Amino acid sequence: MADLLTDDQIDLALRDHLPSWKVVDGELVRSVTRDNFLDGIRLVATVAQLAESMNHHPDIDIRYTTITFRVSSHEAGGLTEDDLVLARHIDTAAA
């Protein structure tokens, strides 16, 4: 099982590498808005492929053109390095 990140490690990652993310209830959370529904679904499909290749899957909420990603390591009981890596991949896909 992966080691949990400290609050300082999480704060540093958010500040330096993941400015579009925030921590809510122990999870990394980011919402992305697309121009239309199908563009949002394409983003979800891209993230799904990335997540599957990592065997680390976000919770994804689709609300028309707004997609919200929630990332955490449930089995570890918090945030790990895997979550930061997945969040960076999501940022790349969303760019």
Sequence and secondary structure as in RCSB ss.txt:
>XXXX:A:sequence
MADLLTDDQIDLALRDHLPSWKVVDGELVRSVTRDNFLDGIRLVATVAQLAESMNHHPDIDIRYTTITFRVSSHE
AGGLTEDDLVLARHIDTAAA
>XXXX:A:secstr
      HHHHHHHHHHT TT EEETTEEEEEEE SSHHHHHHHHHHHHHHHHHHT   EEEEETTEEEEEE BGG
GTB  HHHHHHHHHHHHHH 
